[in-house]
């Protein structure tokens, strides 16, 4: 089987997009006060840390950032694997009355986002939960949309969108195959 991949974003594109998303977040929230970022494992964690760095560069404020694994919150985890690999959830701050932005690499069916919202609620009662994604590829199964979107990419269901990030994959790019 011949699998070819088309690059839809390169490293410069990703950096530009994350800078734009950072400015959008700061504009909507009128600064960084009461903001927190929670990255969804795996690549959402790295994107959240990059957004945190950009917010610090622009506003001079270091906002709390956490990592979340939603594997056991998924409604389809038994279909994915009988032995799921559960990664760390590190949220070392109270989510109560916070403006939380969940960060993920790709928005597809909406199931990951729903699971992440359930997990956040188990930690407390935030004032608001928003979603920032690098790529929105459509094909929703749940009525969920991102507040901050890097790029909308038209895909077929059988295609895959792979986000590669230097921290995990050695390079930054987004490919479709």
N, C-alpha and C positions, 0 to 999 in steps of 0.2 A: 504494500500500500504506500503510495507516494503522498507524503504530507508536506505541503509547502506553507510557509507562514509569510504574511504580509505585515510589515512594520507600519503601524498607524501612529505611533508616537516615539520619538527618540529622546535622549537625555535632556536636550535643550527644551523640547516641547514640554516634558514633564515638569521641569523646573519653572518654566513660564506659567504653566497651568497652576502649580501649587502657589506661586506668588499671587496670581489673580484670585484664587480661592481665599488666600489669606486676607487680601484686601477686601473681598466681599464679606467675609466673616466680620472683620473689624468695622466695616461700614454698617452692616446690619445691627451689630451689637453696640455700636458707638464706642469702640475700644475693647479692651481685654478684661474688664472687670467682670467677675463672677463666671467667667468662661472656664470650661474644662474640655479636654479632648480625651476620647477613649478610642483607641485603635483596636480593630477586630483582627485577631490572629489570622494570618501571619503578616501579610504585607500591609494591612491597615495600620498595624503598629508602627511600621517604619514611616508611613505617610504621615501619621499623627505626630511623630517626633520631628519630622521635617516642618510641618505646619507650626509646631511649638517654637522651633528655632526661628522661623520667619516672623512669627508674632513678636518674639523677643527682639529681633533686629528692628522691627518697625515701631513697636510700642514701648520697648524697654521693660516689658513685663514678662515674667516667667509664669506661665499658666500651668496648673496641674494637668498631667497627662497619665493615663492609665492604659493597661493592656487587658483585653478580654478574649477568652476562648468561649465560644458559644456552642461547641459541639453537643453537649448534653442538653441544651435548650432547643435544639432543632427538632422539628416534628417528623423529620425523615432520617434521623441518625441511624436507625436500625437498618434502613435500606442502603445507606452509604457503606457501613461496615459493621460487622458483629463485634469488632475489637477497635473501637475508635481511639485515635491518638488524641489525648486531651493535653492541651498546652496550658501555660500559666495564665491565670487571671490575676493581675496586680492593679488594684485600685486602692491606693493608699490615702485617699481623701474621702470626705463625706460627699455623697451626691445630693444630699438634701438641699433643696432650694438653689441648685446650681443650674446654669445654662450648659447642657451637655451636648457636645457634638460628637456623634459616632462617626468614625472614619473607616472606610473600607476601600479596597482597590477597585472592585467591580460590583455594580448593582445589576442583578439579573432578575430572578423570580421575586425577590423581596423576602424570601424566607430567612435568610441570614439576618437581615435587618430586624425582622419581627422577633427572632430569637434573641438578638442583642438587646432590644428594648425590654423583653421579659427579664433578661439577666440584670439590666440596670435597675429595674424596679425592685428586684430582690435586694439591692444594696440600699435602697431608700426612695425618697420622693423628690425627684428633681423638679424645678420649675418648668423646664422645657427640654425636650430631646430633639435634636436636629441631626441630619445626615449629610456628610460630605463624602463624595466618591470621585475617584480619578476617572473611571469610565462607566457610563450608563449604556448597557447594551440592549435594553428593552426586554420584552417577553415576560412581563410581570404576571405572577399568579396571585399576588396579594396587592391591595390598593396602597402601595407605598411609593413615594417619590423622594428624591434627594433634594435638599435645600441648596446644596452647592455641588455642581457637576463640572468636572474637568472637560470631558468630551463625550458627546453622544455618538455611539458607533452602531450603525445598522448591521445586524448579524442575522444569520439563520440559526435556528435552534441547534443544529448539529455542529455548528462551528464552536471553537473555543477561543476565548480571549485570555491571553496570558500576559500578566503584568510581571515584568522582571525589574527588580530593584537591586542596586549595588550592594546594599547591606546584606542581602540574602542570596542574590543570584550573580553578583559580580559585575552587573551592568544595568543601566536604566533603559528600558524600552517596553513598549506594548505591542504585541503581535497577535494577529488573528490567523487561525488555521482551520 
